[in-house]
Amino acid sequence: MTVPPVTIPNIAAPGPAHGPRRSLRHRLTPHLPALALAVAGLLALSLLTLGRPGTTGQFLVVTPPRLAPAAVIDLVHRAGGGSLGFGRLPGISLALSDRPDFAERARALGAWLVLPASTDLGCVAANPEGAR
């Protein structure tokens, strides 16, 4: 008695049962409105956060990510400020300074971007005598 060979249909291959394979453009088109809203919302939140007037004497300093923390502290100190802390991403730090030209001096020393901190950083003061 011989057993006939068993054939297993290939259900993973797209074929007439699954319809023609759609291009990436056709698959993404229904999601474009949601993607556009997400990008617009992220852009609006970023602009609002960065565009707010900052707290006097508190700055967000963006430096090249390859700089060691000691080099960032030195850069901030030579610009006339003090380092308060570092962000989660390399190259982002918080600084305090009571010098009106701190941002220009830090950029001249190698900082990519110096922005006023958009929110109060807590119980700190740029002036050594404390907040007035």
trRosetta pair geometry for C-beta under 8 A, 3 or more apart (Angstrom, degrees):
i j d omega theta_ij theta_ji phi_ij phi_ji
10 13 4.7 29 129 7 117 114
14 18 4.7 -103 -141 76 72 135
14 19 7.6 -53 -168 71 104 49
14 20 7.6 80 152 -151 124 24
14 21 5.2 88 112 -62 168 98
15 18 6.0 85 47 24 51 94
16 19 7.6 38 -164 -79 32 25
22 26 4.3 -111 178 88 110 127
22 27 5.4 134 105 -55 118 87
23 26 4.9 93 57 10 77 101
23 27 7.1 -145 97 -4 40 89
24 27 5.7 -59 -146 39 33 110
24 28 6.1 20 160 -12 69 112
25 28 6.2 -65 -143 42 26 102
25 29 6.4 45 157 -46 63 100
26 29 5.9 -31 -143 4 31 120
27 30 8.0 -62 176 23 33 96
28 31 5.6 -75 -163 48 56 107
28 32 6.6 79 144 -56 82 85
28 35 8.0 3 -176 -16 99 151
29 32 5.9 -27 -154 -13 37 117
31 34 5.5 -60 -166 47 65 110
31 35 5.6 67 138 -26 86 108
32 35 5.5 -58 -140 41 33 113
32 36 6.1 35 161 -22 68 105
33 36 5.7 -54 -145 35 30 111
33 37 6.5 29 157 -17 64 106
34 37 5.8 -54 -148 37 32 111
34 38 6.4 33 153 -20 65 106
35 38 5.7 -54 -147 36 31 112
35 39 6.4 28 156 -15 65 106
36 39 5.9 -56 -146 39 30 108
36 40 6.1 28 156 -17 65 110
37 40 5.7 -56 -141 40 30 110
37 41 6.1 31 158 -20 65 108
38 41 5.9 -56 -146 37 27 111
38 42 6.3 26 157 -17 63 108
39 42 5.9 -56 -146 38 30 110
39 43 6.2 30 155 -18 64 108
40 43 5.7 -56 -146 39 29 111
40 44 6.2 30 156 -19 65 108
41 44 5.7 -54 -144 37 30 110
41 45 6.3 27 158 -15 65 106
42 45 5.9 -55 -146 39 29 109
42 46 6.3 30 155 -20 63 108
43 46 5.8 -56 -147 37 29 112
43 47 6.3 25 157 -16 65 108
44 47 5.9 -57 -145 39 29 107
44 48 6.2 27 157 -17 64 109
45 48 5.8 -56 -143 39 29 110
45 49 6.2 27 159 -18 65 109
46 49 5.9 -58 -146 38 27 108
46 50 6.1 8 163 -2 66 113
47 50 6.2 -63 -136 48 27 98
47 51 5.3 18 167 -15 66 125
48 51 6.0 -61 -126 44 20 106
48 52 6.7 39 165 -44 58 95
49 52 6.5 -44 -160 2 24 111
49 118 5.4 93 179 130 66 177
50 115 6.4 -60 -151 -156 87 156
50 118 6.7 -95 -100 -66 26 134
52 118 4.6 85 62 -150 116 98
52 119 8.0 34 93 -58 146 63
53 116 7.0 -20 179 95 47 148
54 58 6.6 -151 168 74 107 82
54 59 7.4 41 174 -97 155 54
54 115 6.9 167 -71 152 140 72
54 116 2.1 -154 16 136 161 116
54 117 5.3 107 -155 54 107 43
54 118 5.9 -70 -103 -84 73 36
55 58 4.5 10 83 37 107 121
55 116 6.8 169 39 171 46 100
55 117 5.3 -30 37 76 100 99
55 118 7.9 56 -8 132 85 7
55 119 6.9 10 -26 139 121 18
55 120 4.9 123 -90 -92 153 60
55 121 7.0 -152 61 -6 150 80
56 116 8.0 -20 -90 -147 28 122
56 126 6.8 -109 127 12 75 138
57 96 5.7 22 153 -160 93 75
57 97 6.0 -160 -154 71 70 40
57 98 5.4 -5 -115 -88 116 58
57 125 7.2 23 101 -177 153 50
57 126 2.6 -110 -178 -25 137 150
57 127 7.1 -80 -114 -27 162 70
58 84 7.7 1 -139 -15 91 155
58 94 7.1 -10 -171 -173 90 99
58 95 7.6 157 -156 84 46 46
58 96 5.9 -21 -100 -103 62 70
58 116 6.9 74 80 -167 66 68
58 117 3.9 -49 122 23 103 131
58 120 7.3 122 21 -136 163 43
58 121 5.1 -175 -150 -5 145 120
58 124 7.3 106 -93 88 116 115
58 126 6.7 -132 -53 -59 61 107
59 81 7.0 -55 34 -133 129 164
59 94 7.2 152 82 -159 51 52
59 95 4.7 -22 65 65 102 92
59 96 7.5 176 19 -83 83 22
59 97 6.6 -3 0 22 126 104
59 102 6.6 -146 -33 116 154 130
59 103 6.8 -173 -125 -83 141 87
59 106 7.7 161 134 4 157 163
59 114 5.5 -4 -176 -172 130 91
59 115 6.6 146 -159 77 74 39
59 116 6.1 -62 -104 -112 66 35
59 117 5.9 -122 -84 -32 9 84
60 92 7.0 -17 -173 -162 93 90
60 93 7.8 153 -159 82 49 39
60 94 6.3 -30 -103 -103 56 65
60 95 8.0 165 -91 22 10 81
60 113 7.9 -10 107 114 90 96
60 114 7.4 162 80 -155 53 43
60 115 4.7 -12 57 63 102 95
60 116 7.6 25 13 101 84 14
60 117 5.4 123 -36 -92 84 66
60 118 7.7 -5 -19 -8 131 81
61 72 7.3 145 107 -167 128 105
61 75 7.8 164 167 105 145 118
61 76 6.3 -139 -9 -89 173 107
61 92 7.5 148 81 -156 54 41
61 93 4.9 -22 64 68 102 88
61 94 7.3 166 17 -99 86 13
61 95 5.1 41 -19 -4 126 123
61 106 6.0 -99 -127 175 118 150
61 111 5.3 -75 -165 -136 96 136
61 113 7.6 162 -157 89 38 58
61 114 5.4 -2 -109 -109 71 81
62 91 5.9 36 -165 145 65 96
62 92 5.8 -11 -105 -100 71 69
62 111 6.6 105 70 -176 49 89
62 112 4.8 -62 107 66 95 103
62 113 4.1 13 46 53 118 97
62 114 7.5 -148 25 -68 72 41
62 115 7.8 35 -8 2 104 99
63 67 5.0 -42 132 32 126 146
63 71 8.0 -179 151 110 153 99
63 72 5.4 -167 29 -109 157 100
63 75 6.6 123 -102 64 143 163
63 91 4.9 -144 71 -152 63 75
63 92 8.0 -167 27 -67 71 26
63 93 7.1 6 6 11 111 110
63 110 6.6 44 -141 121 100 92
63 111 5.2 -68 -87 -120 80 65
63 112 6.2 157 -117 3 24 88
64 67 5.2 107 73 -21 83 99
64 91 6.0 -113 120 -115 16 120
64 110 7.2 -60 0 165 105 103
64 112 6.7 120 -55 -39 58 114
65 89 7.4 -66 -112 156 113 86
65 90 4.0 81 -155 104 89 110
65 91 3.9 -70 -84 -34 58 124
66 90 7.8 71 -53 143 23 135
66 91 8.0 29 9 -73 40 108
67 71 4.4 -124 -171 87 96 126
67 72 5.3 114 124 -55 125 86
67 75 7.5 -10 -173 -16 153 139
67 91 6.7 101 39 -102 99 74
67 110 7.8 128 -80 130 143 131
68 71 4.7 96 56 3 77 103
68 72 7.3 -143 96 -4 42 85
69 72 5.5 -54 -149 35 37 112
69 73 6.3 39 154 -20 68 103
69 86 6.2 -62 -118 -67 111 148
69 93 8.0 132 -135 -87 77 131
70 73 5.6 -51 -148 36 33 113
70 74 6.4 35 152 -20 64 105
71 74 5.5 -52 -147 37 33 114
71 75 6.3 39 152 -23 65 103
72 75 5.6 -49 -147 33 33 114
72 76 6.4 30 155 -15 65 105
72 83 6.8 92 120 -101 92 138
72 86 7.4 92 88 -100 154 107
72 91 7.8 -178 -89 -129 134 37
72 93 5.3 138 161 -21 137 154
73 76 5.9 -56 -149 39 30 109
73 77 6.2 30 153 -20 64 110
73 83 4.6 -76 -115 -8 77 147
74 77 5.6 -56 -144 38 30 112
74 78 6.2 26 159 -16 66 107
75 78 6.0 -58 -145 39 26 106
75 79 6.4 22 155 -17 62 110
75 106 6.5 79 152 -144 98 80
75 109 5.1 159 -151 123 87 126
75 110 5.9 -94 -125 59 133 107
75 111 6.4 141 154 -54 135 91
76 79 5.8 -60 -149 38 30 110
76 81 4.8 -74 177 79 87 102
76 82 6.6 79 133 -154 117 6
76 83 4.9 122 63 -62 156 83
76 93 7.0 -101 -54 108 139 138
76 95 4.7 -153 -143 -116 130 135
76 97 7.8 -145 -175 -55 88 117
76 106 6.7 12 -107 -113 54 115
77 80 7.9 79 176 -45 29 11
77 81 7.0 -105 -87 70 28 53
77 82 6.9 45 -93 -100 72 50
77 83 7.5 -50 -47 -18 83 92
78 105 7.7 -152 120 156 71 111
78 109 5.7 144 93 -120 119 155
79 97 7.1 -60 113 -92 95 156
79 99 7.7 -161 144 62 72 143
79 102 5.6 83 145 -157 106 68
79 105 4.0 146 -147 111 81 106
79 106 4.0 21 -118 -72 164 72
79 108 7.9 144 -109 52 98 88
79 109 5.6 -123 -66 12 98 142
79 111 7.6 -2 -60 -12 155 129
80 97 5.5 83 110 -147 82 124
80 99 4.1 24 124 -9 141 153
80 101 7.5 62 37 78 150 80
80 102 5.4 -123 75 -103 106 83
80 105 5.9 57 10 76 108 159
81 95 4.5 57 137 167 141 117
81 96 5.8 164 -167 82 96 41
81 97 3.2 -67 -96 -66 98 110
81 99 7.0 -110 -62 26 79 109
81 102 5.3 71 -51 -146 116 128
81 106 7.3 -10 14 -68 129 120
81 126 7.9 -51 -133 -144 89 98
82 95 6.5 156 77 -159 37 76
82 96 5.0 -16 59 59 92 95
82 97 7.1 159 14 -72 64 67
83 86 7.8 7 -179 -56 119 76
83 93 5.9 -40 -141 170 102 132
83 94 7.3 101 -166 79 60 56
83 95 5.6 -45 -104 -102 46 80
84 93 7.7 145 51 168 70 83
84 94 4.2 -56 65 104 112 102
84 95 6.1 -175 2 -99 91 21
84 96 5.6 92 -52 -22 111 98
84 121 6.3 28 150 154 163 154
84 124 6.4 31 -122 -152 129 173
85 93 6.8 -176 98 -155 39 73
85 94 5.0 14 53 41 78 112
86 92 6.8 109 -171 88 65 63
86 93 4.9 -37 -107 -104 62 83
86 94 7.6 -141 -73 13 20 77
87 91 8.0 -35 53 76 114 50
87 92 3.2 -20 31 98 137 116
87 93 6.5 -122 -5 -72 83 32
87 94 7.4 115 -51 -30 81 85
88 92 7.6 -4 44 63 47 128
89 92 5.1 58 71 8 90 124
91 112 7.7 17 178 16 120 126
94 117 6.6 44 -140 -90 100 129
94 121 6.1 135 -178 -121 143 147
95 102 7.6 -171 117 168 126 133
95 106 7.6 156 60 -94 165 150
96 124 6.1 -118 -81 147 143 124
96 125 7.5 86 -160 113 139 25
96 126 4.5 -165 -178 -107 93 69
97 102 3.9 121 102 -101 152 153
97 126 5.7 -15 76 -153 16 116
98 126 4.3 145 -65 133 77 109
98 127 5.1 75 -80 -80 144 68
99 102 4.4 124 76 -56 99 88
99 105 7.2 -7 115 14 143 140
101 104 4.9 -53 -170 46 81 114
101 105 5.5 83 129 -26 90 103
102 105 5.8 -63 -146 41 28 109
102 106 6.1 25 160 -19 67 109
102 114 7.2 -152 120 167 83 149
103 106 6.0 -56 -145 37 27 109
103 107 6.4 25 157 -16 63 107
103 114 4.0 -177 -137 99 80 129
103 115 8.0 78 -121 -69 124 18
104 107 5.9 -57 -149 38 30 109
104 108 6.3 31 153 -20 64 108
105 108 5.6 -55 -148 36 31 113
105 109 6.4 24 155 -14 65 109
106 109 5.8 -61 -148 41 32 107
106 111 4.2 8 148 9 94 141
106 114 4.8 102 78 -70 132 145
107 110 7.9 -170 -170 45 26 14
107 111 5.2 -76 -87 68 44 91
107 112 7.8 -2 -125 157 79 5
107 113 7.7 32 -98 -101 101 18
107 114 5.9 -113 -50 3 91 115
111 114 5.3 56 120 -52 145 99
115 118 7.6 -6 136 -43 117 86
117 120 7.6 101 112 -103 121 16
117 121 5.7 -22 156 -47 165 106
121 124 5.6 -27 90 38 106 123
125 128 7.9 -179 98 -72 103 8
125 129 7.8 -74 113 76 142 49
125 130 5.0 108 34 -155 160 35
125 131 4.2 -145 -97 -53 127 71
127 130 6.6 -42 89 48 95 18
127 131 7.2 136 46 -86 107 32
127 132 7.1 11 49 -20 154 100
129 132 7.8 35 98 -61 110 94
